[in-house]
């Protein structure tokens, strides 16, 4: 009891340890799920995931265009630049 920080009860420390244990468990489960998903080699799966990401991106761009046209323009330019860089990387393989 003397080792506890001032103003902290035993119940609070136990609750904190339980919360940390629960978060570690959730992170572990998420890591396992991520490993499983990264092993998927299906072309259809990756095509569907890419389409879903594109849909979400277009929704974000539409929403951003309604709220702040200048920010939407900057976002669009940045996305185009990223596409160009990706094409160059794909063309030249692992040279970069």
C-alpha positions as a Python dict, from the first residue, in 0.01 Angstrom:
ca = {
    (1, 'X'): (0, 0, 0),
    (2, 'X'): (293, 232, 59),
    (3, 'X'): (402, 190, -305),
    (4, 'X'): (84, 347, -447),
    (5, 'X'): (106, 701, -584),
    (6, 'X'): (-63, 963, -368),
    (7, 'X'): (-438, 995, -413),
    (8, 'X'): (-478, 657, -587),
    (9, 'X'): (-676, 375, -430),
    (10, 'X'): (-625, 4, -477),
    (11, 'X'): (-953, -20, -669),
    (12, 'X'): (-842, 254, -910),
    (13, 'X'): (-511, 77, -973),
    (14, 'X'): (-691, -256, -1033),
    (15, 'X'): (-933, -87, -1273),
    (16, 'X'): (-641, 70, -1458),
    (17, 'X'): (-458, -263, -1486),
    (18, 'X'): (-776, -429, -1614),
    (19, 'X'): (-819, -155, -1875),
    (20, 'X'): (-458, -189, -1990),
    (21, 'X'): (-495, -567, -2013),
    (22, 'X'): (-812, -528, -2219),
    (23, 'X'): (-642, -282, -2456),
    (24, 'X'): (-344, -516, -2499),
    (25, 'X'): (-584, -799, -2581),
    (26, 'X'): (-765, -587, -2840),
    (27, 'X'): (-435, -482, -2999),
    (28, 'X'): (-323, -844, -3013),
    (29, 'X'): (-647, -950, -3184),
    (30, 'X'): (-615, -661, -3432),
    (31, 'X'): (-256, -764, -3516),
    (32, 'X'): (-372, -1119, -3583),
    (33, 'X'): (-650, -990, -3808),
    (34, 'X'): (-410, -762, -3995),
    (35, 'X'): (-170, -1051, -4055),
    (36, 'X'): (-452, -1266, -4191),
    (37, 'X'): (-575, -990, -4422),
    (38, 'X'): (-224, -914, -4547),
    (39, 'X'): (-188, -1277, -4655),
    (40, 'X'): (-492, -1264, -4881),
    (41, 'X'): (-378, -1294, -5240),
    (42, 'X'): (-717, -1278, -5410),
    (43, 'X'): (-736, -1030, -5695),
    (44, 'X'): (-1109, -987, -5642),
    (45, 'X'): (-1061, -907, -5272),
    (46, 'X'): (-801, -640, -5348),
    (47, 'X'): (-1014, -499, -5629),
    (48, 'X'): (-1313, -465, -5395),
    (49, 'X'): (-1097, -306, -5125),
    (50, 'X'): (-953, -57, -5376),
    (51, 'X'): (-1300, 33, -5504),
    (52, 'X'): (-1421, 84, -5147),
    (53, 'X'): (-1125, 310, -5072),
    (54, 'X'): (-1190, 508, -5390),
    (55, 'X'): (-1558, 551, -5293),
    (56, 'X'): (-1462, 678, -4948),
    (57, 'X'): (-1208, 914, -5102),
    (58, 'X'): (-1462, 1055, -5347),
    (59, 'X'): (-1712, 1109, -5064),
    (60, 'X'): (-1443, 1295, -4870),
    (61, 'X'): (-1354, 1509, -5172),
    (62, 'X'): (-1720, 1596, -5234),
    (63, 'X'): (-1773, 1690, -4871),
    (64, 'X'): (-1452, 1893, -4865),
    (65, 'X'): (-1549, 2072, -5188),
    (66, 'X'): (-1877, 2180, -5029),
    (67, 'X'): (-1709, 2310, -4716),
    (68, 'X'): (-1378, 2453, -4842),
    (69, 'X'): (-1315, 2463, -5219),
    (70, 'X'): (-952, 2576, -5178),
    (71, 'X'): (-869, 2284, -4949),
    (72, 'X'): (-1043, 2046, -5191),
    (73, 'X'): (-828, 2179, -5475),
    (74, 'X'): (-511, 2130, -5272),
    (75, 'X'): (-620, 1778, -5173),
    (76, 'X'): (-689, 1691, -5537),
    (77, 'X'): (-348, 1819, -5649),
    (78, 'X'): (-177, 1622, -5375),
    (79, 'X'): (-365, 1305, -5477),
    (80, 'X'): (-265, 1354, -5841),
    (81, 'X'): (99, 1397, -5740),
    (82, 'X'): (83, 1078, -5535),
    (83, 'X'): (-62, 891, -5836),
    (84, 'X'): (223, 1014, -6058),
    (85, 'X'): (481, 906, -5801),
    (86, 'X'): (316, 566, -5769),
    (87, 'X'): (320, 519, -6146),
    (88, 'X'): (689, 604, -6156),
    (89, 'X'): (763, 362, -5873),
    (90, 'X'): (568, 85, -6049),
    (91, 'X'): (742, 154, -6377),
    (92, 'X'): (1092, 147, -6233),
    (93, 'X'): (1035, -136, -5989),
    (94, 'X'): (1239, -133, -5672),
    (95, 'X'): (1510, 105, -5793),
    (96, 'X'): (1390, 384, -5564),
}
